[in-house]
Amino acid sequence: MSEKLKVGIIGCGGIANGKHLPALSRNKNVEVVAFCDIIEERAVEAAKKFGTEDARVYTDYKELLEKEKDIVSVHVCTPNRSHSFITIDSLEAGKHVMCEKPMAKTYAEAKAMYEASVRTGKKLTIGYQSRWRGDSQYLKKCCDDGQLGDIYYARAIALRRRAVPTWGVFLNEYEQGGGPLIDIGTHALDLTLWMMNNYKPKMCVGVKYKKLGDANGTANAWGDWDPKQYTVEDSAFGFVIMENGATVSVESSWAINIADPEEASTQLCGDKGGADMHDGLRLNYVKNNRQVIEKPSFDCGGVAFYDGASDRAEDLENHAFYDAIINDKEVYTKPEQAMVVTQILEGIYKSAASGQPYYFNEED
């Protein structure tokens, strides 16, 4: 391309600086020219590190959308509560949007985001970069080729032993909508539904616990959390029945007494074979009347490749989004898929709150 696409970023916190902005800086087709954060200093620092020489700084995203006529896309990297209305406003301002996961706090908000993308004709994708890992890409190919057969049982696994995020608003239920289930369980559930190619949930049962949130001397990876600020669950679990009878177990925790944590992982059971990510990707099946376990090697790099991109999952995700914009392709992570992830997470939370099964309805 002779001219780079101009990009804006809304929310200059940890996920912007840790994932989105580094990936954008490695994409030769784009440049970040506008930075917005309610804390001006954060936007200023991000602009100095990742922006063009004349990058503009804003504290009001609406002002950015109004003044930055030339930007083609924005990345929404704010707390979960504001994903929906910022994304919808951005789409209606004529911008393509990459919104950080989860899509929204509620299914109604996620559905409104999807409908806005259809109405405006602008592209919307959600930041589920775990799809772009080498093991995920390989397993997806196996699933699509039918090597596992009919996948009728799966586990979506996001279990940390002691890794509660103590910065930002992660512990704030109002801003985030929940704890580990909506934060990291969302990655595992997205991976699992994507592998199964099954986006029609029927009902679910959910439970959530706050057993360790009031503890002190926690041995937490990022230091002790403040129990007074801890307003979300420390673990949550759900069992989902899909319309076709398949079942999905969803397991999430930031803090739980488990010896072998596992995150952004899926386990699949089909009628021809199975797969898990317990010790790297493993495929299991029967061959010559023997039980076989196969472990592919990923030492040679990722499966997916885009010219100029590294094999980092976030870079591949970023290049795919801008390739879709430049060449007018479908986005890789479709909003209609991501909104079902939100629908199921919300169903698990509702079941946990009521103590009753939750039945999904298109109108919810």
C-alpha positions in Angstrom: 0.0 0.0 0.0 1.3 3.5 -0.9 -0.6 5.1 2.0 -1.1 3.8 5.5 -4.5 3.4 7.0 -5.1 5.8 9.9 -6.3 4.2 13.1 -7.6 5.5 16.5 -7.4 3.8 19.8 -10.1 4.3 22.6 -8.8 3.2 26.0 -5.0 3.3 26.6 -4.7 0.9 29.5 -3.1 -2.5 29.9 -4.7 -4.4 27.0 -4.0 -1.5 24.6 -0.4 -1.2 25.6 0.2 -4.9 26.0 -1.6 -6.2 22.9 -3.2 -3.8 20.4 -0.7 -1.0 20.1 2.4 -3.3 19.8 0.6 -5.3 17.1 -0.4 -2.2 15.3 3.2 -0.9 15.5 4.3 -4.1 13.7 1.7 -3.7 10.9 3.3 -1.9 8.0 -0.1 -1.0 6.5 -1.4 1.2 9.4 -0.5 4.1 11.7 -2.1 5.2 14.9 -2.9 8.9 14.8 -5.5 9.3 17.6 -5.4 8.2 21.2 -8.2 8.5 23.7 -8.4 7.8 27.4 -10.4 9.3 30.3 -7.0 9.7 32.0 -5.2 12.1 29.7 -1.7 11.1 30.9 -2.2 7.5 29.7 -3.3 8.7 26.2 -0.3 11.1 26.1 2.2 8.3 27.0 0.7 5.9 24.5 0.8 8.5 21.8 4.5 9.2 22.5 5.4 5.5 22.4 3.1 4.2 19.5 1.8 7.2 17.7 2.8 9.3 14.7 4.7 12.5 15.3 1.5 14.5 15.0 -0.8 12.1 16.9 -3.7 13.7 18.6 -4.8 13.0 22.2 -8.4 13.0 23.5 -10.2 12.4 26.8 -13.7 12.1 25.1 -14.1 9.4 22.5 -17.0 11.3 20.9 -14.7 14.2 20.2 -12.2 11.8 18.6 -15.0 10.3 16.4 -16.2 13.8 15.4 -12.8 15.3 14.6 -10.8 12.4 13.2 -12.5 12.1 9.8 -9.6 10.3 8.2 -9.3 7.3 10.5 -10.8 4.1 9.0 -10.9 2.1 12.2 -10.8 2.3 16.0 -9.8 -0.3 18.6 -12.1 -0.3 21.6 -10.0 -1.2 24.7 -12.1 0.1 27.5 -13.8 -1.7 30.5 -16.5 -4.2 29.4 -19.3 -1.9 30.5 -18.6 0.6 27.7 -17.8 -1.8 24.9 -21.3 -1.6 23.4 -22.0 2.1 23.2 -18.5 3.1 22.2 -18.5 0.4 19.4 -22.0 1.4 18.2 -21.1 5.1 18.1 -17.8 4.3 16.3 -19.6 2.1 13.7 -22.2 4.8 13.1 -19.4 7.4 12.7 -18.2 5.3 9.7 -15.4 3.4 11.4 -14.5 -0.2 11.3 -14.1 -1.6 14.9 -11.9 -4.1 16.6 -13.4 -4.4 20.1 -11.5 -6.2 22.9 -13.1 -9.3 24.4 -15.6 -10.0 25.7 -18.0 -8.4 23.2 -20.1 -6.9 25.9 -21.5 -7.4 29.4 -24.9 -8.6 28.1 -26.3 -10.4 25.1 -28.6 -7.5 24.4 -25.7 -5.2 24.2 -23.7 -7.6 22.0 -26.7 -8.1 19.7 -27.0 -4.3 19.3 -23.4 -4.1 18.3 -23.8 -6.8 15.7 -26.9 -5.1 14.3 -25.1 -1.8 14.1 -22.3 -3.4 12.0 -24.9 -4.8 9.7 -26.8 -1.5 9.5 -23.7 0.6 8.8 -21.9 -1.9 6.6 -18.8 -1.5 8.7 -16.7 -4.4 9.8 -16.7 -5.4 13.5 -14.5 -8.1 15.1 -13.8 -9.1 18.7 -10.3 -9.6 20.1 -10.2 -13.4 20.6 -6.5 -13.8 19.6 -6.3 -17.3 21.1 -7.8 -18.5 17.8 -4.5 -17.5 16.1 -2.2 -19.7 18.2 -0.4 -22.4 16.2 -2.1 -25.2 18.2 -5.6 -23.6 17.8 -5.1 -23.2 14.0 -4.0 -26.8 13.7 -6.8 -28.2 15.8 -9.4 -26.1 13.9 -8.2 -27.7 10.6 -8.6 -31.1 12.2 -12.1 -30.3 13.3 -13.1 -28.8 9.9 -11.7 -31.9 8.1 -13.9 -34.1 10.2 -11.0 -35.9 11.9 -12.8 -35.8 15.3 -16.2 -36.6 13.8 -19.3 -35.3 15.6 -18.0 -33.3 18.7 -20.6 -34.0 21.3 -18.8 -33.2 24.6 -16.3 -30.4 25.3 -14.6 -28.5 28.1 -13.7 -24.8 27.9 -10.9 -24.4 30.5 -9.6 -21.2 32.0 -8.3 -22.2 35.5 -5.7 -20.1 37.2 -4.4 -21.2 40.6 -3.4 -17.7 42.0 -3.4 -15.1 39.3 -6.0 -12.4 40.2 -5.5 -9.2 38.2 -5.1 -6.5 40.8 -4.9 -3.4 38.5 -7.5 -1.4 36.6 -11.2 -2.3 37.2 -10.9 -6.1 37.0 -12.4 -6.6 40.5 -15.3 -4.2 39.8 -18.5 -6.0 38.9 -20.2 -2.8 37.6 -17.5 -2.0 35.2 -16.6 -5.6 34.1 -19.8 -7.6 34.6 -18.0 -10.4 36.5 -14.7 -11.9 37.3 -12.8 -14.8 35.7 -15.8 -16.2 33.8 -16.2 -13.1 31.7 -12.5 -12.2 31.7 -10.7 -15.5 30.8 -13.5 -18.0 30.6 -14.6 -16.0 27.5 -11.4 -17.0 25.6 -11.8 -20.7 26.4 -15.5 -20.7 25.5 -14.8 -18.9 22.2 -12.2 -21.5 21.3 -14.5 -24.3 22.1 -17.6 -23.1 20.2 -15.4 -22.2 17.2 -13.9 -25.7 17.1 -17.3 -27.3 17.4 -18.8 -24.8 14.9 -21.8 -24.8 17.2 -23.5 -21.5 18.1 -27.0 -22.6 19.2 -27.3 -23.0 23.0 -30.4 -24.5 24.5 -30.0 -24.2 28.2 -27.3 -24.0 31.0 -26.7 -24.5 34.7 -24.2 -22.3 36.4 -22.6 -21.7 39.8 -20.1 -19.1 41.0 -18.0 -18.8 44.1 -16.3 -16.2 46.1 -14.4 -18.5 48.5 -10.9 -16.8 48.4 -11.7 -13.2 47.6 -11.6 -12.1 51.3 -8.3 -13.9 52.0 -5.0 -12.3 52.9 -1.5 -13.6 52.3 -2.7 -15.0 49.0 0.5 -15.8 47.1 -1.1 -14.1 44.2 1.1 -13.7 41.1 0.5 -9.9 41.1 0.5 -9.4 44.8 -2.3 -9.5 47.3 -5.6 -8.1 46.2 -7.7 -5.7 48.3 -10.7 -7.7 49.6 -12.7 -4.5 49.9 -12.4 -4.0 46.2 -13.1 -7.6 45.3 -16.8 -7.5 44.1 -16.7 -10.4 41.7 -16.4 -14.2 41.8 -13.1 -15.9 42.1 -14.4 -19.0 40.2 -17.4 -19.9 38.1 -18.5 -23.0 36.4 -21.2 -23.8 33.8 -22.7 -26.8 32.0 -24.3 -25.9 28.7 -26.6 -28.1 26.5 -26.7 -27.1 22.9 -29.7 -27.4 20.6 -28.2 -30.5 18.9 -27.6 -32.3 22.2 -23.9 -31.5 22.5 -22.7 -30.4 25.9 -20.0 -28.0 27.0 -18.5 -27.7 30.4 -17.1 -24.2 31.2 -14.5 -23.9 34.0 -13.0 -20.6 35.1 -11.0 -19.2 38.0 -8.6 -16.5 39.0 -7.9 -18.2 42.3 -8.6 -21.8 43.2 -6.7 -24.6 45.0 -5.7 -26.5 41.9 -2.2 -27.9 41.3 -2.3 -27.8 37.5 -3.7 -24.6 36.1 -4.7 -24.4 32.5 -5.9 -21.3 30.6 -7.4 -20.5 27.2 -7.7 -24.2 26.5 -10.2 -26.6 25.1 -10.9 -30.3 25.3 -13.0 -32.0 22.6 -14.6 -35.4 22.4 -15.9 -36.6 19.0 -17.2 -39.9 17.8 -14.0 -40.4 15.7 -11.4 -38.9 18.0 -10.6 -36.4 20.7 -8.2 -33.6 21.5 -6.9 -31.6 24.5 -4.3 -29.0 25.3 -3.2 -30.3 28.7 0.5 -30.9 27.6 0.6 -29.1 24.3 -1.9 -30.1 21.7 -2.7 -33.9 21.8 -5.0 -35.8 19.5 -6.3 -39.2 20.5 -8.0 -41.9 18.4 -8.0 -45.6 17.7 -5.8 -47.0 14.9 -5.2 -50.7 14.1 -7.2 -51.6 17.2 -4.8 -49.6 19.4 -5.3 -46.4 21.4 -3.1 -43.7 19.9 -2.1 -40.2 21.1 -0.6 -37.9 18.6 1.4 -34.7 19.4 2.1 -32.3 16.5 5.2 -30.2 16.8 4.9 -26.4 16.5 8.6 -25.7 16.6 8.5 -24.5 13.0 6.1 -21.6 13.7 2.4 -21.0 13.2 0.2 -22.4 10.6 -1.3 -19.1 9.5 0.8 -16.6 7.7 0.4 -13.0 6.5 3.1 -11.2 4.6 5.1 -9.0 7.0 3.5 -10.5 10.2 5.2 -12.3 13.0 3.8 -15.6 14.2 2.5 -13.9 17.4 -1.2 -14.5 17.8 -2.0 -10.8 18.3 -0.1 -9.9 15.1 -1.9 -12.5 13.0 -5.2 -11.3 14.4 -4.3 -7.7 13.7 -3.2 -8.4 10.1 -6.3 -10.4 9.4 -8.5 -7.5 10.5 -6.8 -5.0 8.3 -6.6 -7.5 5.4 -10.4 -7.8 5.7 -10.6 -4.0 5.5 -8.2 -3.5 2.6 -9.5 -6.3 0.5 -13.2 -6.1 1.7 -13.2 -9.7 3.1 -15.2 -11.1 6.0 -13.6 -10.7 9.4 -12.1 -13.8 10.9 -13.8 -13.6 14.3 -17.4 -12.8 13.4 -19.5 -10.7 15.7 -22.4 -13.1 15.4 -20.1 -15.8 16.9 -18.8 -13.6 19.7 -22.3 -12.5 20.7 -23.2 -16.2 21.4 -20.2 -16.4 23.7 -21.6 -13.4 25.6 -25.1 -15.0 25.6 -23.8 -18.2 27.2 -21.6 -16.3 29.8 -24.6 -14.2 30.8 -26.8 -17.4 31.0 -24.3 -19.0 33.4 -24.3 -15.9 35.6 -28.1 -15.7 35.6 -28.4 -19.4 36.5 -25.8 -18.9 39.3 -27.8 -16.0 40.7 -31.2 -17.7 40.5 -30.1 -21.3 41.5 -32.2 -22.5 38.5 -31.4 -23.6 35.0 -31.4 -20.9 32.4 -33.1 -21.4 29.0 -31.9 -19.4 26.1 -34.3 -17.5 23.9 -33.6 -15.6 20.7 -35.4 -12.6 22.2 -33.3 -12.4 25.3 
